[in-house]
Amino acid sequence: MTSNGEPFKLLPLLTIQHTIAHSIELAHRACEHSPQDAHDVKRSAILCRAQLIYTIKLLKKIEQTAASVLEMFPDLELAIEDDEPSLAHDFFETVRKRACSSCTTS
C-alpha cells in the first residue's frame, strides 16, 4: 500500500523495463558484426532483468512490511493512550525487526 492507502503499482517499472529491453535489443542488432560487443550487450540485458526482479521482490517486501505496520498502528495508539511505554517500545522493536528482516532476506 502507498501512503494514501492505494496498492503499490508495478506497471511503471515494467514499462521502463520494456523500454530498456527494446533499447538493448536494438543495440544487440547493431553489434551483430562484433561478437564481443554483442555478448556484452546480451550480458547487460541479463543483468538488467535480474536487477528488475530483485527490485520488484524488494518493493513487495517493503509493501508487506508497511501493511503490517499499519495493521499494528492501532495497538501503538492504545499503548500511548493507556500510558504503557513498554508496549509502545515493543511495537517499535517489532517494526524494527520486520524492517531489518525485509532488507536482509532480499
Kinemage of the C-alpha trace (Angstrom):
@kinemage 1
@onewidth
@group {chain A} dominant
@subgroup {mainchain}
@vectorlist {calphas} color= white
{ca met a 1} P 0.000 0.000 0.000
{ca thr a 2} L 1.119 3.525 -0.673
{ca ser a 3} L 0.903 6.245 1.950
{ca asn a 4} L -2.580 7.171 0.718
{ca gly a 5} L -3.845 3.582 1.068
{ca glu a 6} L -3.685 2.622 -2.607
{ca pro a 7} L -1.954 -0.587 -3.690
{ca phe a 8} L 1.596 -0.153 -4.989
{ca lys a 9} L 1.671 -0.291 -8.776
{ca leu a 10} L 4.468 -2.125 -10.558
{ca leu a 11} L 3.281 -1.176 -14.053
{ca pro a 12} L 5.581 1.870 -14.317
{ca leu a 13} L 8.584 -0.337 -13.506
{ca leu a 14} L 7.511 -2.896 -16.084
{ca thr a 15} L 7.009 -0.179 -18.694
{ca ile a 16} L 10.519 1.127 -18.072
{ca gln a 17} L 11.893 -2.412 -18.243
{ca his a 18} L 10.154 -2.944 -21.580
{ca thr a 19} L 11.719 0.263 -22.934
{ca ile a 20} L 15.159 -0.787 -21.694
{ca ala a 21} L 14.728 -4.264 -23.193
{ca his a 22} L 13.788 -2.757 -26.558
{ca ser a 23} L 16.831 -0.458 -26.459
{ca ile a 24} L 19.117 -3.371 -25.612
{ca glu a 25} L 17.593 -5.412 -28.442
{ca leu a 26} L 18.379 -2.599 -30.887
{ca ala a 27} L 21.920 -2.330 -29.512
{ca his a 28} L 22.362 -6.091 -29.858
{ca arg a 29} L 21.287 -5.966 -33.501
{ca ala a 30} L 23.653 -3.064 -34.144
{ca cys a 31} L 26.531 -5.091 -32.675
{ca glu a 32} L 25.922 -8.310 -34.616
{ca his a 33} L 29.115 -7.723 -36.597
{ca ser a 34} L 31.150 -7.782 -33.375
{ca pro a 35} L 30.650 -10.968 -31.338
{ca gln a 36} L 32.317 -9.484 -28.238
{ca asp a 37} L 30.137 -6.363 -28.314
{ca ala a 38} L 27.021 -8.458 -28.920
{ca his a 39} L 27.993 -10.649 -25.966
{ca asp a 40} L 28.484 -7.588 -23.745
{ca val a 41} L 25.081 -6.201 -24.736
{ca lys a 42} L 23.427 -9.554 -24.033
{ca arg a 43} L 25.134 -9.743 -20.634
{ca ser a 44} L 23.861 -6.234 -19.878
{ca ala a 45} L 20.325 -7.339 -20.747
{ca ile a 46} L 20.584 -10.275 -18.350
{ca leu a 47} L 21.903 -8.043 -15.557
{ca cys a 48} L 19.122 -5.535 -16.185
{ca arg a 49} L 16.457 -8.226 -15.925
{ca ala a 50} L 18.000 -9.647 -12.763
{ca gln a 51} L 18.015 -6.176 -11.215
{ca leu a 52} L 14.352 -5.661 -12.102
{ca ile a 53} L 13.407 -8.965 -10.463
{ca tyr a 54} L 15.397 -8.061 -7.345
{ca thr a 55} L 13.803 -4.603 -7.204
{ca ile a 56} L 10.277 -5.983 -7.535
{ca lys a 57} L 10.905 -8.544 -4.776
{ca leu a 58} L 12.311 -5.847 -2.502
{ca leu a 59} L 9.399 -3.490 -3.169
{ca lys a 60} L 6.907 -6.267 -2.412
{ca lys a 61} L 8.652 -6.974 0.898
{ca ile a 62} L 8.623 -3.279 1.757
{ca glu a 63} L 4.923 -3.139 0.910
{ca gln a 64} L 4.229 -6.152 3.141
{ca thr a 65} L 6.195 -4.608 5.998
{ca ala a 66} L 4.376 -1.294 5.612
{ca ala a 67} L 0.990 -3.034 5.582
{ca ser a 68} L 1.950 -4.940 8.715
{ca val a 69} L 2.989 -1.727 10.459
{ca leu a 70} L -0.292 -0.076 9.516
{ca glu a 71} L -2.196 -3.037 10.964
{ca met a 72} L -0.275 -2.696 14.225
{ca phe a 73} L -0.708 1.074 14.472
{ca pro a 74} L -3.974 0.954 16.489
{ca asp a 75} L -2.098 -1.074 19.120
{ca leu a 76} L 0.534 1.659 19.337
{ca glu a 77} L -2.122 4.318 19.767
{ca leu a 78} L -3.756 2.276 22.515
{ca ala a 79} L -0.423 1.792 24.305
{ca ile a 80} L 0.180 5.542 24.218
{ca glu a 81} L -3.342 6.353 25.405
{ca asp a 82} L -3.020 3.866 28.272
{ca asp a 83} L 0.398 5.294 29.204
{ca glu a 84} L 2.150 1.971 28.593
{ca pro a 85} L 5.588 2.924 27.241
{ca ser a 86} L 6.825 -0.675 27.344
{ca leu a 87} L 4.069 -1.713 24.915
{ca ala a 88} L 4.945 1.196 22.619
{ca his a 89} L 8.599 0.143 22.823
{ca asp a 90} L 7.606 -3.432 21.917
{ca phe a 91} L 5.706 -2.082 18.916
{ca phe a 92} L 8.736 -0.202 17.614
{ca glu a 93} L 11.001 -3.181 18.287
{ca thr a 94} L 8.674 -5.414 16.257
{ca val a 95} L 8.651 -2.877 13.423
{ca arg a 96} L 12.454 -2.637 13.516
{ca lys a 97} L 12.837 -6.427 13.353
{ca arg a 98} L 10.440 -6.696 10.420
{ca ala a 99} L 12.191 -3.908 8.555
{ca cys a 100} L 15.603 -5.495 9.151
{ca ser a 101} L 14.252 -8.887 8.124
{ca ser a 102} L 12.915 -7.470 4.865
{ca cys a 103} L 16.262 -5.947 3.987
{ca thr a 104} L 18.376 -8.993 4.812
{ca thr a 105} L 16.199 -11.590 3.062
{ca ser a 106} L 16.025 -9.791 -0.281
